[in-house]
Amino acid sequence: MDASQRIRIQGHVSAGYDAVRDAFAENFSRRHELGGACCVYHRGEKVVDLWGGVRNRSTGEPWQEGTMVLVYSTTKGLAAMTLAVAHSRGWLDYEQRVCSYWPEFAQQGKETITVRQLLAHQAGLFAFDEPVDRSVVADLDRLALVLARQKPAWEPGTRQAYHAITLGYYESELLRRVDPLHRSLGQFFQDEIASPLGLDFYIRLPESIPNSRLATLAKPGPFAMLFGFPIRLTLAAFNRRSKIYRALIGSELPHDELHIYARNLEVPSGGGVGTARAIAHAYNVFATGGGELQLRPETLLALSAPAIPATHGFYDECLMGGDVRFALGFMKPSRTWPFGNEGSFGSPGSGGSLGFADPKAGIGYAYVTNQMGTALTGDPRDLALRNAVYSIIPPAS
């Protein structure tokens, strides 16, 4: 019995992609994987579709073909796709001021903030000054009032600070304002992206999804938690007054003790639940012309363009790191966080997941896991898979 059989790896790889299967198997034997999946499209063809391990550590139940998992901030990329669709339909201009679509937004010094600045984490709106609990998040009209009242932490456009949770709420309200049907971001995603493409991914997980389809997350051990992250960031994460602590308030909302994950609640910055197959499929569309979603070339060119820094550059006040690049709701590759090619765009998630499009190489990629990792700039499991992919597909193919 080989290693892949012992750890119950299933799925397929196309001819020539055995190195990706080997890296996936080594994630279990060498990199402490519990359960996970990886999917890769190349120029419209699904060339890797692997899953394996255990979806629930306490019961030992295996990860199945349709197992879905919470992917935290990897959700941001799927959320940004909704605004890209709106842009392609002519409803939204990235260079326009947010208040031109949402007049109430122009409070507390926010009147000059552009859509581009908001989506690049440059609006100074990384935290709330008032409590935002589940009841507020569930009532989009109440939430919109809170969003409009929030005062920027500094002059918008001057600094960058990771809007870890707040970004998705601002995106959703902006989308509600420009969508003729005034749908929430989660509903729009389901109607206009997930359903047409047949994706098993939800930004608003419905009651109809049984617990048996959901992977339960396993936290890293105390040693990994203490030493896995940069020490400055670890200390800041325990300081209630720090920027990163305040930015992460609300990250617990996607969880539910009885149902594994919250149902009928939208946290567009970090509450998406789905499969690697779904994430890779969506990014494949964006990497290969966008025909299935009727994306305009102008939209795809904007997504592939280099990120534009804030006045003080790409240093991130929340992540306390330099050269972290964001554009139009996506992360862009940089020296600090390299992935794909120069025109790539995607989003990583806490714990190790990643999804991205590489238009230059024609790649849609996704990796998901239920064993939370602690790497801040590329989980070793994901990195092994990506290195295997790009050893087969030349970066400039």
BELVEN-V661233 format. One record per residue. N is the residue number from 1. RES is the residue in one small letter. PSI is psi in whole degrees, 0 to 359 (none if undefined). NEAR is the number of other ideal C-beta (glycine too) atoms within 10 Angstrom. D_CENTER is the distance of its C-alpha to the mean C-alpha in Angstrom with 1 decimal. Layout:
# BELVEN-V661233
n res psi near d_center
N RES PSI NEAR D_CENTER
N RES PSI NEAR D_CENTER
This chain:
# BELVEN-V661233
n res psi near d_center
1 m 126 5 36.6
2 d 174 8 33.9
3 a 321 12 30.8
4 s 327 18 28.5
5 q 320 10 30.9
6 r 323 11 31.2
7 i 13 18 27.5
8 r 51 15 27.2
9 i 132 19 24.9
10 q 172 16 24.9
11 g 203 18 23.8
12 h 158 11 24.9
13 v 145 21 24.7
14 s 163 15 26.6
15 a 131 6 29.6
16 g 353 10 29.0
17 y 23 19 25.6
18 d 332 12 27.2
19 a 330 16 25.8
20 v 319 24 22.3
21 r 318 20 23.9
22 d 318 15 25.8
23 a 322 23 22.8
24 f 317 28 21.1
25 a 321 20 24.5
26 e 336 16 24.8
27 n 325 29 21.6
28 f 319 23 23.6
29 s 336 12 26.9
30 r 340 12 26.0
31 r 25 17 22.5
32 h 32 15 22.7
33 e 147 23 20.3
34 l 299 20 20.8
35 g 149 28 19.0
36 g 182 29 16.3
37 a 153 31 15.7
38 c 137 32 15.2
39 c 140 26 15.5
40 v 131 29 16.5
41 y 142 25 17.9
42 h 114 23 20.4
43 r 45 14 22.0
44 g 350 14 21.4
45 e 133 11 22.6
46 k 109 17 20.8
47 v 342 21 22.2
48 v 130 27 20.3
49 d 93 20 19.6
50 l 145 26 20.0
51 w 158 25 19.7
52 g 177 23 21.8
53 g 209 24 22.8
54 v 131 23 22.8
55 r 339 23 20.5
56 n 110 21 22.6
57 r 321 16 24.3
58 s 330 8 27.0
59 t 342 9 28.1
60 g 9 8 27.5
61 e 138 15 26.2
62 p 154 16 24.7
63 w 125 24 21.3
64 q 173 17 22.1
65 e 322 12 21.1
66 g 12 11 19.4
67 t 134 25 18.0
68 m 155 26 14.6
69 v 151 29 12.6
70 l 131 28 10.3
71 v 13 33 7.0
72 y 233 24 6.4
73 s 353 25 3.8
74 t 336 30 1.8
75 t 328 30 3.2
76 k 323 29 3.5
77 g 319 27 4.4
78 l 323 28 6.3
79 a 318 30 7.6
80 a 332 27 8.8
81 m 327 26 10.5
82 t 321 29 12.7
83 l 330 24 14.0
84 a 321 25 14.7
85 v 317 23 16.7
86 a 321 21 18.5
87 h 316 21 19.3
88 s 333 19 20.7
89 r 0 16 22.9
90 g 13 9 24.3
91 w 338 15 23.2
92 l 134 21 21.1
93 d 121 15 22.1
94 y 334 20 19.6
95 e 351 9 22.8
96 q 156 12 24.2
97 r 141 18 24.4
98 v 320 25 22.2
99 c 346 17 25.5
100 s 336 14 26.9
101 y 334 19 24.7
102 w 83 19 24.7
103 p 323 12 28.0
104 e 343 14 27.6
105 f 335 25 24.8
106 a 52 16 27.6
107 q 160 14 28.6
108 q 34 13 28.9
109 g 20 13 28.6
110 k 6 24 25.5
111 e 337 14 27.6
112 t 357 13 26.9
113 i 127 22 23.0
114 t 162 20 21.7
115 v 318 26 18.6
116 r 315 20 17.7
117 q 317 22 18.3
118 l 313 26 16.3
119 l 347 25 13.1
120 a 13 26 13.9
121 h 32 29 14.1
122 q 14 26 17.9
123 a 352 29 19.2
124 g 25 26 20.1
125 l 41 24 18.5
126 f 350 26 16.3
127 a 164 22 18.4
128 f 145 19 20.8
129 d 358 12 24.6
130 e 156 8 25.3
131 p 136 10 24.1
132 v 95 21 21.3
133 d 188 10 21.6
134 r 325 14 20.7
135 s 325 10 23.6
136 v 315 17 22.5
137 v 326 21 18.9
138 a 345 14 20.6
139 d 96 11 23.0
140 l 331 17 21.3
141 d 317 8 24.6
142 r 317 13 25.0
143 l 321 19 21.5
144 a 323 19 22.2
145 l 318 11 25.3
146 v 315 17 23.6
147 l 317 23 21.1
148 a 329 18 24.1
149 r 342 15 26.2
150 q 135 23 23.9
151 k 133 11 25.5
152 p 148 19 23.6
153 a 338 17 24.0
154 w 179 15 25.6
155 e 120 12 26.5
156 p 141 21 23.4
157 g 350 20 22.7
158 t 328 13 24.4
159 r 160 21 21.8
160 q 135 28 18.1
161 a 126 25 16.5
162 y 114 24 12.8
163 h 71 26 12.4
164 a 316 26 10.3
165 i 321 26 11.2
166 t 328 25 13.5
167 l 314 27 11.5
168 g 325 27 10.3
169 y 318 27 14.0
170 y 319 27 15.4
171 e 316 23 13.4
172 s 317 30 14.7
173 e 322 22 18.2
174 l 316 23 18.3
175 l 320 26 17.5
176 r 325 20 20.1
177 r 328 18 22.6
178 v 337 18 22.4
179 d 125 21 22.1
180 p 334 7 25.7
181 l 358 9 25.0
182 h 40 12 23.1
183 r 152 17 20.4
184 s 165 19 17.5
185 l 318 28 14.0
186 g 319 28 13.6
187 q 319 19 17.0
188 f 315 24 16.6
189 f 316 29 13.6
190 q 316 19 15.9
191 d 318 14 18.9
192 e 346 20 18.0
193 i 302 22 15.3
194 a 311 22 15.1
195 s 312 10 18.9
196 p 326 12 20.2
197 l 353 15 18.2
198 g 42 9 18.9
199 l 136 21 15.3
200 d 74 19 15.1
201 f 136 27 11.8
202 y 134 23 12.1
203 i 353 28 10.7
204 r 91 20 14.3
205 l 123 26 15.6
206 p 162 10 19.3
207 e 335 8 22.3
208 s 346 6 23.3
209 i 118 17 20.8
210 p 154 9 23.0
211 n 331 12 22.2
212 s 345 12 23.4
213 r 356 16 20.3
214 l 132 20 18.0
215 a 138 29 17.5
216 t 138 19 18.3
217 l 141 20 16.6
218 a 122 18 19.0
219 k 152 10 18.9
220 p 157 17 20.1
221 g 166 11 23.8
222 p 320 8 25.3
223 f 315 9 26.3
224 a 321 15 22.8
225 m 320 14 21.5
226 l 321 12 24.3
227 f 356 11 24.3
228 g 325 15 20.9
229 f 158 17 19.4
230 p 137 14 21.3
231 i 322 9 24.2
232 r 319 12 23.9
233 l 321 15 20.4
234 t 314 15 21.6
235 l 320 11 24.5
236 a 326 18 22.7
237 a 341 13 20.3
238 f 359 9 23.6
239 n 111 11 25.1
240 r 342 7 24.7
241 r 353 7 25.5
242 s 158 17 23.0
243 k 317 20 20.3
244 i 323 23 17.5
245 y 312 15 19.1
246 r 324 20 19.4
247 a 332 25 15.8
248 l 357 19 14.6
249 i 126 17 17.1
250 g 351 24 15.7
251 s 346 17 13.1
252 e 347 12 15.8
253 l 327 19 15.9
254 p 350 21 13.8
255 h 152 13 16.5
256 d 124 14 20.0
257 e 323 5 22.9
258 l 326 6 24.6
259 h 15 14 21.9
260 i 300 24 19.4
261 y 153 22 16.6
262 a 144 21 17.4
263 r 147 16 18.6
264 n 41 10 18.8
265 l 132 17 16.7
266 e 121 27 13.8
267 v 82 26 11.3
268 p 344 27 8.8
269 s 346 29 7.0
270 g 16 25 6.9
271 g 14 29 9.1
272 g 140 36 7.9
273 v 129 26 10.4
274 g 194 26 11.3
275 t 159 25 12.6
276 a 324 32 11.8
277 r 317 27 14.4
278 a 316 25 12.7
279 i 314 33 9.4
280 a 321 29 12.0
281 h 314 22 14.3
282 a 314 27 12.2
283 y 330 30 11.5
284 n 319 26 15.2
285 v 317 22 16.3
286 f 337 27 14.8
287 a 348 31 16.3
288 t 34 20 19.7
289 g 343 14 20.9
290 g 18 21 19.0
291 g 319 9 22.3
292 e 334 16 21.1
293 l 7 18 19.3
294 q 44 12 22.1
295 l 139 20 20.0
296 r 149 15 22.4
297 p 325 10 22.9
298 e 323 10 22.7
299 t 314 23 19.1
300 l 324 21 18.2
301 l 320 11 20.3
302 a 320 18 18.6
303 l 328 26 15.1
304 s 347 20 16.9
305 a 157 14 18.9
306 p 150 11 18.8
307 a 148 19 17.2
308 i 123 15 19.9
309 p 159 15 20.5
310 a 172 24 21.6
311 t 320 10 25.4
312 h 16 13 25.0
313 g 196 11 22.6
314 f 6 20 19.2
315 y 131 16 20.1
316 d 121 23 17.6
317 e 331 20 19.6
318 c 314 23 17.2
319 l 350 23 16.1
320 m 46 16 19.7
321 g 156 18 19.1
322 g 160 12 20.1
323 d 46 13 18.6
324 v 119 23 14.9
325 r 134 22 14.1
326 f 148 27 12.0
327 a 128 21 13.1
328 l 34 22 12.8
329 g 350 29 9.3
330 f 161 25 7.9
331 m 147 26 8.8
332 k 150 25 12.1
333 p 149 20 14.1
334 s 179 16 16.7
335 r 324 11 19.4
336 t 321 16 17.4
337 w 76 19 14.2
338 p 139 13 15.6
339 f 146 22 14.2
340 g 219 24 15.7
341 n 180 18 18.1
342 e 331 13 18.7
343 g 8 19 17.4
344 s 159 25 14.0
345 f 143 31 10.7
346 g 206 27 7.1
347 s 132 26 4.4
348 p 164 26 5.5
349 g 149 25 5.6
350 s 134 18 9.0
351 g 339 24 11.6
352 g 348 29 10.8
353 s 159 30 8.3
354 l 140 30 7.1
355 g 142 30 7.0
356 f 160 29 9.0
357 a 138 31 12.1
358 d 89 29 15.4
359 p 327 22 17.9
360 k 318 16 20.7
361 a 354 21 20.7
362 g 39 18 19.6
363 i 135 28 16.8
364 g 123 27 13.8
365 y 145 31 12.4
366 a 143 32 10.4
367 y 134 31 11.3
368 v 156 33 10.9
369 t 158 29 13.4
370 n 0 26 15.2
371 q 104 24 16.9
372 m 128 20 15.1
373 g 180 21 15.6
374 t 3 18 16.3
375 a 134 16 15.7
376 l 330 17 14.1
377 t 49 16 13.9
378 g 103 17 13.6
379 d 139 24 14.5
380 p 327 15 17.9
381 r 313 27 17.2
382 d 317 26 14.3
383 l 320 19 16.6
384 a 320 21 19.5
385 l 315 27 18.0
386 r 320 23 16.9
387 n 321 12 20.3
388 a 318 23 22.0
389 v 312 23 20.3
390 y 351 18 21.4
391 s 341 11 24.7
392 i 316 18 25.3
393 i 112 19 23.8
394 p 140 8 25.1
395 p 327 13 22.5
396 a 24 8 24.7
397 s none 14 25.5
